[in-house]
Amino acid sequence: MTTRTALGTAQQHHLNRAARNAGEAFAFDEPEAARAAPRSIGMNALWLAMAAVAVVALWLSF
């Protein structure tokens, strides 16, 4: 019968051991992907206003 271990625990143990063996200092928990910062309504409005100005400027130039 095999023992059950959490994948995260086993993976962290492996990373810690590999870091000690290699003499590196990278054995710390790091998320797979960084979370994107949520955009505020004000920033969305600013980009929309800039796009509107650009469209009007192009329309007036022709």
C-alpha positions, 0 to 999 in steps of 0.5 A: 500500500502506498502512502498518500502525500499532498502533491504540494507538500511533496513538490515543496520537499523536492524543491527544498532538497534540490535547493540545498543540494545545489547551494542555491537560494530559490527554495521558497513558495512562489505562485505559478502566475501573478494575479493581474491587478483589477482595473478601476472604472476611472482607468477604463473611462480614461482609455475610452476617452483617449480612444474617442479623441483618437477616432474623432481626430482621424475622422476630422483629418479625412 
